[in-house]
Amino acid sequence: MKICIIAHTERNYLPYMEKYVDFFEANGVDYDIVCWQREEQPAVSRPHQYDYFEEAKEGFWNKFRSYLRYRKYVLSLLKKNQYDKLVVLTTVPAIFLRGILKRRYRNRYLFDFRDYSHERFGPYRRMVEALIRNSALTTISSHGFMEFLSESPKLVMNHNITWSEIIPEAPDLRNKQVINIGFIGGVRYYDENVQLIEKLKNTFRYQLWYIGKATSDCDLQGYCAQKEITNVSFVGKYDNREKPELYKSIDMINSIYGNDSLEVTTALPNRLYEACMFKKPIISSRDTYLGEVIEQYGLGLVVDAERDDVLAMADSYVARFDRKAFSQGCENFLTIVRKDEEVLQKALKEFIKE
């Protein structure tokens, strides 16, 4: 059996893909990966990997035509290599490939669904439902997605977790004179983070860090320079292998995404799992599924960055911080994750059966 994993961005931005790679290698499954290199050509070729290169384009029609060209490249590979099964990562590439998925790979592909995009449009939502219905297995990264997805026996939870060393207990925030709050990942959500920065600006105790490449519409660095805000620092692109060390350098995790769309109110980001593994409290937006999980397990602070007195709330949280209770909450959540991962592993073993 040979399986093709189809991705639509660089591998470095797809930590969740490595779960499939690790599973296939552990079970002796032959596989290839197709990645779309949008930024730069990879320095060296990687085994099992095909790289399609086309720089990112701005504007809807430019992006649409880029996807058509990528689709043509993928279809040529599928025809050439005659894969037995496919793993399609995220909705947009699955939509572009839905024809061949239905005709040639019905009940022979895994659809990895992990973000709300255009499901508010009826035709698009029906295409997503058809992709789920025709799949052998569909994995979702958040139970919050059930707000807009229909129930299906093909749905299995696939948490946004890449397991690494788990820190047993959190350090005591109450002993720290300076609290470093870190946003680690692709820097987005400009308006929400401007609100957070404004609430904590130029306070000595709270230092804000943005670690990762910013999107073109999220120039927080320019904003801080213009406003002469001195307690915000920026670090550029990093390698995912550096994450454990980066998390050692911060005290709290910034996961402020706002709550103005299903895209942000239903998802569970990598940061939630990293908070639990590295024992770092997480700050999130109110009225989101992430916020519900944080409050249920006592994993951090939930705020409305626009309306709340975030500085006073942060001061109160740090002053009352109970590291034993917080650490236990992290372990309680990770216990649920492990149980879901066992179900996923069983589903993947069914998927790779001849």
C-alpha positions in Angstrom: 0.0 0.0 0.0 1.1 3.5 -0.8 -0.5 6.7 0.6 -0.1 10.3 -0.4 -0.4 13.1 2.1 -1.5 16.3 0.3 -0.7 19.6 2.0 -1.1 23.2 0.7 1.7 25.0 2.6 5.2 24.5 3.8 5.9 21.5 6.1 7.2 23.7 8.8 3.7 25.1 9.2 2.2 21.7 9.5 3.2 20.1 12.8 -0.1 18.1 12.8 1.1 16.3 9.6 3.9 14.7 11.5 1.4 12.6 13.5 0.4 10.9 10.2 4.1 10.5 9.1 5.0 9.0 12.5 2.1 6.6 12.3 2.8 5.4 8.8 6.5 4.9 9.6 5.7 3.0 12.8 3.3 0.7 10.8 5.5 0.2 7.8 3.3 2.1 5.4 4.9 3.6 2.2 3.9 7.2 1.8 4.7 10.4 -0.1 4.1 14.0 0.9 3.1 16.9 -1.5 3.9 20.4 -0.1 3.3 23.8 -1.6 6.3 25.9 -1.0 4.9 29.5 -0.9 7.9 31.4 0.4 11.1 29.9 -0.8 12.6 26.7 -2.3 13.6 24.2 0.4 17.4 24.1 0.8 17.5 20.4 0.5 15.1 17.8 -0.8 13.5 15.5 1.8 12.8 11.8 1.3 9.1 11.0 0.5 8.4 14.6 -0.4 7.4 16.4 -3.6 7.6 20.2 -3.4 5.5 22.5 -5.6 6.9 26.0 -5.7 4.8 29.1 -6.3 5.1 32.3 -4.3 2.0 33.5 -2.3 -0.2 35.8 -4.3 -2.5 38.6 -3.0 -6.1 39.0 -4.2 -8.9 36.4 -4.5 -8.5 35.6 -8.3 -4.7 35.4 -8.1 -5.0 32.9 -5.2 -7.7 31.0 -7.0 -5.6 30.6 -10.1 -2.7 29.5 -7.9 -4.8 26.8 -6.4 -5.8 25.6 -9.9 -2.1 25.3 -10.9 -1.4 23.4 -7.6 -4.4 21.2 -8.3 -3.0 20.4 -11.7 0.3 19.5 -10.2 -1.3 17.2 -7.6 -3.5 15.5 -10.2 -0.4 14.7 -12.3 1.3 13.1 -9.3 -1.8 11.0 -8.5 -2.0 9.8 -12.0 1.7 9.0 -12.2 2.0 7.2 -8.9 -1.4 5.5 -8.6 -1.7 5.8 -4.8 -4.0 3.4 -2.9 -5.2 6.0 -0.4 -4.9 9.7 0.3 -4.7 12.0 3.3 -5.9 15.5 2.5 -4.9 18.2 5.0 -7.5 20.9 5.5 -10.6 21.9 3.6 -9.5 24.2 0.7 -7.3 21.6 -1.0 -10.0 19.0 -0.4 -12.6 21.2 -2.1 -10.3 21.7 -5.1 -9.8 17.9 -5.4 -13.3 16.9 -4.6 -14.0 15.5 -8.1 -11.2 13.0 -8.0 -11.8 12.2 -4.4 -15.4 11.2 -5.2 -14.7 9.4 -8.4 -11.5 7.5 -7.7 -10.9 7.6 -3.9 -14.4 7.3 -2.4 -14.0 5.6 1.0 -10.2 5.6 0.4 -9.2 9.0 1.7 -8.7 10.6 5.1 -10.0 14.2 5.3 -8.3 16.3 8.0 -10.7 19.1 8.9 -9.2 21.6 11.3 -10.5 25.1 10.5 -13.8 26.9 9.9 -13.5 28.8 6.6 -16.6 29.5 4.4 -19.1 27.0 5.9 -21.6 29.9 6.4 -22.3 29.6 2.6 -24.7 26.8 2.0 -23.1 25.4 -1.2 -19.6 25.4 0.4 -21.0 23.7 3.6 -22.7 21.0 1.5 -19.4 20.3 -0.3 -17.7 19.9 3.1 -20.5 17.5 4.2 -20.1 15.5 1.0 -16.3 15.3 1.6 -17.0 13.9 5.0 -19.6 11.5 3.7 -17.4 10.1 1.0 -14.3 9.8 3.1 -13.1 6.7 4.8 -12.3 8.8 7.9 -12.5 12.5 8.8 -10.5 13.9 11.7 -11.5 17.1 13.4 -9.3 19.1 15.7 -12.0 20.6 17.9 -15.3 19.5 19.3 -16.4 23.1 18.8 -16.7 22.4 15.1 -19.9 20.4 15.8 -21.6 23.8 16.1 -21.7 23.8 12.2 -20.9 20.2 11.2 -23.5 17.4 11.1 -23.0 14.3 13.3 -21.3 11.4 11.4 -19.8 8.1 12.5 -16.8 9.0 10.3 -15.7 11.9 12.6 -12.8 11.2 15.0 -11.1 13.7 17.2 -7.5 14.5 16.3 -6.0 17.0 18.8 -3.6 19.7 17.7 -0.9 18.1 19.8 2.7 17.2 19.0 3.9 15.3 22.1 7.2 16.3 23.7 8.6 16.3 27.2 5.9 17.2 29.7 6.9 19.5 32.5 5.5 18.1 35.8 4.7 21.3 37.5 4.4 25.0 36.7 6.8 27.6 38.2 5.3 30.0 40.7 4.3 33.2 38.9 3.9 35.0 42.2 7.7 35.0 42.6 8.4 36.7 39.3 8.9 40.4 39.1 8.6 40.4 35.3 6.0 38.3 33.5 6.9 37.4 29.8 3.7 36.9 27.7 4.5 35.1 24.5 2.7 34.7 21.2 4.5 31.8 19.4 3.4 31.1 15.9 2.3 32.9 12.7 1.5 36.4 14.0 -2.1 37.3 13.1 -5.2 38.9 14.6 -4.0 42.5 14.4 -7.0 44.2 16.0 -7.3 41.9 19.0 -3.6 42.1 19.7 -3.6 45.9 19.4 -6.3 45.9 22.1 -4.1 43.7 24.3 -1.0 45.7 23.7 -2.9 48.9 24.6 -4.1 47.4 27.9 -0.6 46.4 28.9 1.5 49.0 27.1 4.7 50.4 28.8 4.1 48.4 32.0 7.4 47.1 33.3 6.0 44.0 34.8 4.4 42.6 31.6 6.7 42.1 28.6 4.9 41.0 25.4 6.7 38.8 22.9 5.7 38.0 19.3 7.7 35.1 18.0 7.0 34.1 14.4 6.5 35.6 11.0 3.8 38.2 10.8 1.1 38.2 8.1 1.1 41.1 5.7 -1.9 42.6 7.5 -0.6 42.4 11.0 2.2 45.0 11.4 2.2 45.1 15.2 5.8 46.1 15.2 5.1 49.2 13.1 2.2 50.0 15.5 4.4 49.8 18.6 7.1 51.9 17.0 4.5 54.6 16.0 3.0 54.6 19.5 6.4 54.5 21.3 5.4 51.3 23.1 8.5 49.9 24.8 7.5 46.6 26.4 6.7 44.7 23.2 9.4 42.7 21.4 9.4 40.8 18.1 11.3 37.8 17.0 11.1 36.5 13.4 10.5 33.1 11.9 11.6 30.0 13.9 11.9 26.3 13.4 9.3 24.1 15.1 12.1 22.2 16.8 13.0 25.3 18.7 9.5 25.5 20.4 10.5 23.8 23.7 13.3 26.2 24.3 11.1 29.2 23.3 8.5 28.2 25.8 11.0 28.0 28.5 11.6 31.7 28.0 8.0 32.8 28.6 5.7 32.7 31.6 2.2 33.0 30.0 0.9 32.2 26.5 -0.9 34.8 24.4 -3.8 33.1 22.5 -6.0 36.3 22.0 -7.9 35.7 18.8 -11.1 37.6 19.5 -14.6 36.2 19.1 -16.1 37.7 15.9 -16.3 34.6 13.7 -16.7 30.8 13.9 -13.1 30.5 12.7 -11.8 31.7 16.1 -14.7 30.8 18.4 -14.7 27.0 17.6 -11.0 26.1 17.1 -8.6 24.7 19.6 -5.1 25.9 18.7 -1.7 24.3 19.3 -1.1 26.7 22.1 -3.6 25.0 24.3 -1.7 21.8 24.3 1.6 23.5 24.6 0.3 25.3 27.6 -0.5 22.0 29.3 2.7 20.3 28.3 5.0 23.1 29.2 2.8 24.2 32.2 2.4 27.8 31.1 -1.0 29.6 31.7 -2.8 30.7 28.6 -4.6 34.0 28.0 -7.6 33.7 25.6 -10.6 35.6 24.4 -14.0 35.3 26.1 -17.0 33.7 24.3 -14.9 31.1 22.5 -14.7 27.3 22.8 -11.1 27.7 23.8 -12.1 30.0 26.6 -14.6 27.4 27.8 -11.9 24.7 27.9 -9.6 27.0 29.8 -12.2 27.8 32.4 -13.3 24.2 32.7 -9.8 22.9 33.5 -8.4 26.1 35.1 -5.7 26.6 32.5 -5.4 30.3 32.5 -7.1 33.7 32.1 -10.1 34.5 29.8 -10.6 38.1 28.9 -12.4 40.5 26.6 -9.3 42.5 25.4 -11.5 45.4 24.2 -13.7 45.9 27.3 -12.0 44.4 30.3 -9.3 45.9 32.5 -6.8 43.3 31.4 -4.0 44.8 33.5 -6.0 44.5 36.7 -7.2 41.0 35.8 -3.6 39.9 35.0 -2.4 41.3 38.3 -5.1 39.4 40.2 -4.5 36.2 38.3 -0.7 36.3 39.1 -1.3 37.2 42.8 -3.7 34.3 43.2 -1.8 31.8 41.0 -1.9 28.2 42.5 0.7 26.3 40.6 -0.4 22.9 42.0 -4.0 23.4 41.0 -3.0 24.7 37.6 -0.7 21.8 37.0 -3.4 19.4 38.0 -5.8 21.0 35.6 -3.2 20.6 32.8 -2.9 16.9 33.6 -6.7 16.4 33.7 -7.0 17.9 30.3 -4.1 15.8 28.9 -5.8 12.7 30.3 -8.8 13.4 28.0 -6.5 14.0 25.1 -4.7 10.7 25.6 -8.1 8.8 25.6 -9.1 10.6 22.3 -5.6 9.8 20.8 -6.2 6.0 21.6 -9.5 6.2 19.6 -7.7 8.0 16.8 -4.9 5.4 16.6 -7.5 2.6 16.3 -9.2 4.5 13.5 -5.9 5.0 11.6 -5.2 1.3 11.9 -8.5 0.6 10.2 -7.7 3.2 7.5 -4.5 1.5 6.5 -6.0 -1.9 6.2 -5.9 -3.3 2.6 
